[in-house]
């Protein structure tokens, strides 16, 4: 028989502890990342504004590089 841990006076096999740890971690992640229905309804009603949220990456990168070369 393989070695076992004594937890609250009971013998617990290591593989049972491993399975319990995986299940508890999975349940915690599932419950922690779930959204309420109220949030889902509020998010679905708002229209997406693509024109305002676009960012010109090239322009920002050039500005950053220029500011860094000026500092040196």
HUQUIJO-V400061 format. One line per field, one symbol per residue. phi: phi as a letter, one per 40 degrees, with the letter a starting at -180 (. if undefined). burial: # if it has 16 or more other C-alpha atoms within 10 Angstrom, else .. A space follows every 50 residues. Layout:
phi = ???
burial = ???
//
This chain:
phi = .ccbccbfgbcbccccccccccccccccccccbcbcccccccccccccbc ccccbccdcccccccccccccc
burial = .................................................. ......................
//
